[in-house]
C-alpha cells in the first residue's frame, strides 16, 4: 500500500495521518481539506474564541513544523467531489483526481439551516469570528436550538452583555439525551441568568427582523444563531457504491468498503460494546476513531481490532462543567448516584436494558465521573452497580 488518501483535515483526519506515520507507514499520504486553514480545534469556537478570550492562532492543532514533519501531500482549500471505488480515485473540486490504495473518509458534518437568509451557524473558524463581531452589550441574539452548542453560545453571549432569547422545539432541552430531570436543571441555569428560554416552539424561517414562529409571531433580534443539529457530509459519495445512511455506514472495524474506512462525525459504525450502530459528534471521539481507522487500514485483516469505545463528551455552560461517558441516547432510567441535583453538583447513571450505559456529571471533579468509564466498558449490571452498591435515589 503506497498511497493513502485522507479526506477531511480536522481532528479525525489529523489523527489518522499522524497514526499512519507513527505506525511506520512511509508511503505517500494525501490530506484533503475543504477549509483553507490547517487543522484546528473546533470546541473553542463556541467557548473561548466566541468570548474573545482566545484568538484564532490558539486553535491550531499542530504547528507548521509538526505538519511539515509528517511529509504530507497537503491539499487545503479544496473539497472532495466524488469517489470511484473501482478506479480507486478521489475527485477534487479543482478538477484533479487523487489515486489511492487506502482511503480514510473524515469529512465531518455541516450545520442544518432554516429557511430565510442572514442567520449565523457555528461550525467553522469564519462562522465563529463573524458571529463574534455581532455580540456586544445591549445587542439582541436569538439562538434557535438549546442543545449543547446553542446553550454554550447563549452562555457566552450572556457573559458579553447580550440580550439572549433561546428557542427550543422540545418541551425540555436535551431530554432525549440526558433525561428530563437533568434537562430541566440545565434549562434553569439559563432562566436564572435572565435568558428568555422558550420551549415547545417551532421556528419556521429567518426574517430580516429576527425569526418567525409557527404561529406567526416574529421574535426580533440583531443576530440569529441556528443550532438545530447537523448533516453528515456524504453528498460527494453518492453513487460511489458506499452505503450511506446518516453518515458513512461502517462495520465494527470502521471499514466501509475494501481498504476504505471512515472516522469522526461522518462515520456511522457498529459499536460492539453497546451492540448498536452509532454516529458520535464529539472531539475526543473523532481523534480516537481516526487513530483506530488508520491502524485497521494498515493491519492484516485478521489483526484488525474492533473499535469499541466508551464515548466521552464535555460542555461548558456558565459556571457548570458537564461531562459524560457512554451512550446516553435511548436510555430507560436515570439515577443520581452522587451529589445533589438541586445544588447542581451531581453524578447521574443511565440504564439501557439491564446494564449501565452511561454516566453524566455536573459541577463535579473529573475523578467523580472518570471512575464510571470502566463500569460502562465492562457492561456492569444496573441493579448490582447502582441499586445495591450505590443505593442511588432515582431521578
C-alpha positions, 0 to 999 in steps of 0.5 A, spaced: 500 500 500 503 506 497 498 511 497 493 513 502 488 518 501 485 522 507 479 526 506 477 531 511 483 535 515 480 536 522 481 532 528 479 525 525 483 526 519 489 529 523 489 523 527 489 518 522 495 521 518 499 522 524 497 514 526 499 512 519 506 515 520 507 513 527 505 506 525 511 506 520 507 507 514 512 511 509 508 511 503 505 517 500 499 520 504 494 525 501 490 530 506 484 533 503 481 539 506 475 543 504 477 549 509 483 553 507 486 553 514 490 547 517 487 543 522 484 546 528 480 545 534 473 546 533 470 546 541 473 553 542 469 556 537 463 556 541 467 557 548 473 561 548 474 564 541 466 566 541 468 570 548 474 573 545 478 570 550 482 566 545 484 568 538 484 564 532 492 562 532 490 558 539 486 553 535 491 550 531 492 543 532 499 542 530 504 547 528 507 548 521 513 544 523 509 538 526 505 538 519 511 539 515 514 533 519 509 528 517 511 529 509 504 530 507 501 531 500 497 537 503 491 539 499 487 545 503 482 549 500 479 544 496 473 539 497 472 532 495 467 531 489 466 524 488 469 517 489 470 511 484 471 505 488 473 501 482 478 506 479 480 507 486 480 515 485 478 521 489 475 527 485 477 534 487 473 540 486 479 543 482 478 538 477 484 533 479 483 526 481 487 523 487 489 515 486 489 511 492 490 504 495 487 506 502 482 511 503 480 514 510 473 518 509 473 524 515 469 529 512 465 531 518 458 534 518 455 541 516 450 545 520 442 544 518 439 551 516 432 554 516 429 557 511 430 565 510 437 568 509 442 572 514 442 567 520 449 565 523 451 557 524 457 555 528 461 550 525 467 553 522 473 558 524 469 564 519 462 562 522 465 563 529 469 570 528 463 573 524 458 571 529 463 574 534 463 581 531 455 581 532 455 580 540 456 586 544 452 589 550 445 591 549 445 587 542 439 582 541 441 574 539 436 569 538 439 562 538 434 557 535 436 550 538 438 549 546 442 543 545 449 543 547 452 548 542 446 553 542 446 553 550 454 554 550 453 560 545 447 563 549 452 562 555 457 566 552 453 571 549 450 572 556 457 573 559 458 579 553 452 583 555 447 580 550 440 580 550 439 572 549 432 569 547 433 561 546 428 557 542 427 550 543 422 545 539 422 540 545 418 541 551 425 540 555 432 541 552 436 535 551 431 530 554 432 525 549 439 525 551 440 526 558 433 525 561 428 530 563 430 531 570 437 533 568 434 537 562 430 541 566 436 543 571 440 545 565 434 549 562 434 553 569 441 555 569 439 559 563 432 562 566 436 564 572 441 568 568 435 572 565 435 568 558 428 568 555 428 560 554 422 558 550 420 551 549 415 547 545 416 552 539 417 551 532 421 556 528 419 556 521 424 561 517 429 567 518 426 574 517 430 580 516 427 582 523 429 576 527 425 569 526 418 567 525 414 562 529 409 557 527 404 561 529 406 567 526 409 571 531 416 574 529 421 574 535 426 580 533 433 580 534 440 583 531 443 576 530 440 569 529 444 563 531 441 556 528 443 550 532 438 545 530 443 539 529 447 537 523 448 533 516 453 528 515 457 530 509 456 524 504 453 528 498 460 527 494 459 519 495 453 518 492 453 513 487 460 511 489 457 504 491 458 506 499 452 505 503 450 511 506 445 512 511 446 518 516 453 518 515 458 513 512 455 506 514 461 502 517 462 495 520 465 494 527 472 495 524 470 502 521 471 499 514 466 501 509 468 498 503 475 494 501 481 498 504 476 504 505 474 506 512 471 512 515 472 516 522 469 522 526 462 525 525 461 522 518 462 515 520 456 511 522 459 504 525 457 498 529 459 499 536 460 492 539 460 494 546 453 497 546 451 492 540 448 498 536 450 502 530 452 509 532 454 516 529 458 520 535 459 528 534 464 529 539 472 531 539 475 526 543 471 521 539 473 523 532 481 523 534 480 516 537 476 513 531 481 516 526 487 513 530 483 506 530 481 507 522 488 508 520 491 502 524 485 497 521 487 500 514 494 498 515 493 491 519 492 484 516 485 483 516 485 478 521 489 483 526 484 488 525 481 490 532 474 492 533 473 499 535 469 499 541 469 505 545 466 508 551 464 515 548 466 521 552 463 528 551 464 535 555 460 542 555 461 548 558 455 552 560 456 558 565 459 556 571 457 548 570 462 543 567 458 537 564 461 531 562 459 524 560 461 517 558 457 512 554 451 512 550 446 516 553 441 516 547 435 511 548 436 510 555 430 507 560 432 510 567 436 515 570 439 515 577 443 520 581 448 516 584 452 522 587 451 529 589 445 533 589 441 535 583 438 541 586 445 544 588 447 542 581 453 538 583 451 531 581 453 524 578 447 521 574 447 513 571 443 511 565 440 504 564 439 501 557 436 494 558 439 491 564 446 494 564 449 501 565 450 505 559 452 511 561 454 516 566 453 524 566 456 529 571 455 536 573 459 541 577 463 535 579 471 533 579 473 529 573 475 523 578 467 523 580 465 521 573 472 518 570 471 512 575 464 510 571 468 509 564 470 502 566 463 500 569 460 502 562 466 498 558 465 492 562 457 492 561 456 492 569 449 490 571 444 496 573 441 493 579 448 490 582 452 497 580 447 502 582 441 499 586 445 495 591 452 498 591 450 505 590 443 505 593 442 511 588 435 515 589 432 515 582 431 521 578 
